[in-house]
Amino acid sequence: MVSWFLRFEHCLTRLAMAIAILMLIVSVTLGFYQVLTRFIFNAPSTWSEVLSRATMIWCVFLGAAATFRGGYMMAVELIYKLVPRRMMLGLELVIGLCCLLVLGVLFYQGILMTDRVSRQTLSALEVSISWAYAAIPVGSAIAMVAVVGRLLAQATAREGLGPQHDEAAEPEAQTDPDRAISAQRADAVTSTLRGAAPGEADADVHHHTQGGPRP
């Protein structure tokens, strides 16, 4: 049952993210079109700005589901450091329940707002403004499914606990080639000096660091 729900949640979240990306592309394109008509052709479009705003609203609320699912929301990391490891799952559960509470309020109030404005229309489009407000309950519902999916994945040890981070920084030897080469040269000098006579040590160090041949 858990596996089935997680597969459903995965497909739903990916679909929401794909639509959010599409809405972002449409919003940016309409914004660019609005600028062209206003400042280039001196004939401002009467509908592109309204539609651009509506698609951006859908982009934000649909994209929130993927953000909740991946654990990329802002987190107070100090709390995670203070809580013992054995209590980490309980902390994640409390955070998840708080998120579900907020999303539940958004879902309920979003339905009321969508119904309240159903008789109003978007200017210059003659389309009900409820299509824009519908992003609130729809996005909140998908986000709640994503939060439940994250909690189930953590409870069944399918995913790690705590906030998600970017990939760890690579070692300095990989990120700084010059430093890596210097370290290799230092190792070579050390290995050479181990077999040198005490009186030749200073000369060896000088010639290796200068890159010249040893006499």
N, C-alpha and C positions, 0 to 999 in steps of 0.2 A: 504493500500500500504506500509506504514512504517513497519507494523508488518510482512508483507511478506518479505520485504527486510531484516529485522533484523533476521528472521528465516533463510533465505538464507545465510546471512553473518555468523551467528552462526555455521551453518553446515560446511561452507567453511573454517572458521578459525579452527574449531576442526579437520577437515580433514588435513589441512596444518600442524597443530601441531602434529598430529599422524604420518604423514610422516616424519616430522623433527626428532621426537624421533627415528623412525626406521632408518633414515639416520645416526643419532648419534651412534646408536648401531652398525651399519655396519662399520662406520668409526673407532670406538674404537676396534672392533674385528679385522679389517684388520691391524690396527696399532700394535696390540698384535701379530698377525701372522707375520708381518714384523720383529719385534724384535726377535721372535723365529727363523725364517729362517736366520737372519743375525748373531746373537750371539750364538745361540745354535747349529744349523745345519751347520753353515758356508756356507750357500748357499742362499744368499739374493734373495728374490722374486723380480721379475722385473715388476710386475703389481700391487701389493697390495698397494704400497705407492701412486701411481697415483690415483687409485680408492678411496683410503681413503681420499685423498685431495678433490676429486670431490664430494664425499658424504658429507663431512664437509661443503662445499660451499652450497649445497642444504639445509643442516640442518640450517645454519645461516639465509639464506634468507627466508625460510619457517617459521622458528620460529619467525622471526621479525613481522609477521602478528599478532600473539597472543600477542606479547609484545606491539604493538601499540594499539590493541583492549583493553587490560586490563589497559592501562595507566601506564605501568611500565617503560617507558623510563625515562631517567634522566630529572629532572624538577628543575627550579630555584624557590624554594618555597617562597623566599622573594617577588617575584612578586605577587604570590597568596595572600600573607598577605597584600600587599599594595593596591591591587585592591578591591574596595567595592564589597559586595556580589551581588548587583544588576547588576554589570558589569562582573561577573565571566563567564557567558555564552558567552559574547563577547570575552573575553580572550581565552576561549577554542576554539572558532571559529577561531580566528587569528592563534592560535597554530596549529589547524587542517589544515588550509589552507597552512601554511608553510610546514607541513609534506607532504601534498598532492603535493606541488610544488617540493620538493626534490624527492619524490617517482616517480613523473611523469618524471623528468629528468632521474632517474635511469631506469625507464621502457623504455624510448625512446632510451637512449644510450645503454641499455642492448640489445635491438633488433638489433641495428647497430653492436655491438660487436659480437653478436651471429652469425649474417650473415657474418661478416668479417672473422671469424675463421672457418667457416663451412667446408672448404676444408682441414683443418689441422686435424690430428688424435692424440689421446692420445698414448703416447709411450707404447709399449708392449701390447696394447689392440686392435689396429686397429679399433678404434671407433672414430667418429668425436668429436673433442673437444668442439663443439657447445653444446653438451649435458650437459657439465659442466657450460658453460656460460649462458645457458638458465635459470639457477636458478635466474639470476638477473632480467630479465623482468617478469618471473612468480611470484617470490616472491614479487616484487614491486607491481604488479597488485593486488595480494591478500591482501597486506598490505594497499593499497588504499581503497579497499572495507571495510577492518576492520576499517580504520580511519573514513570513511563516516558512518559506522554503529555506531561507538562510538559517533559521533556528533549528529546523529539522536536520539540515546537513551538519550543523555543529553538534547537535545532540547525538547523532549517530556516528560521529567521528569521521565524517566524510570531508570536512573542512576544518581548518584551524580556527582557534579562538583569538579574539582581539582585533583591533583595527588593522586594515590592510595598508601596506606600504608599497612604495616602488621597489624595484629590485635592488638588492644591496649593492653598494658601491663596490667596484672591482678593486682588487689589491693594488697598492701603489705601483708595484712592479709592472702591472698591466696598463694602468692609466698614465704612467709617466715613463716613456721609453728611455729617456736620458738617464733617469735615476736607476732604471733596471740595468742599463749598460754599465753605469758607474759601479753598481753593486757587484756585477760580474767581474769587472777589472780588479776591484778590491779583493775579491775572493781569489783571483789568480795571483795577485801580488802576495797575499798571505800564504798561499800554498807554496809559492816559490821560495819565500823567505824561510819557511820551515826547514828547507834543506840547505840554506846558505850558511856560511861561516859568520860568527858574530861581527867581525870587522867589515863584512861585505853587505851588511843589512842596509845601512844608510844609502850606499851606492845603488843597490837594487831598487829601493823605494824611489830614488830620484829618477832612474832610467825608465822604470815602469810608468810612473806618472807623467813623464815627459814624452813617452811614446817612442823614445830612441832605442837603438839596439844596445844590448849589453856588451861591453868590451870583453 
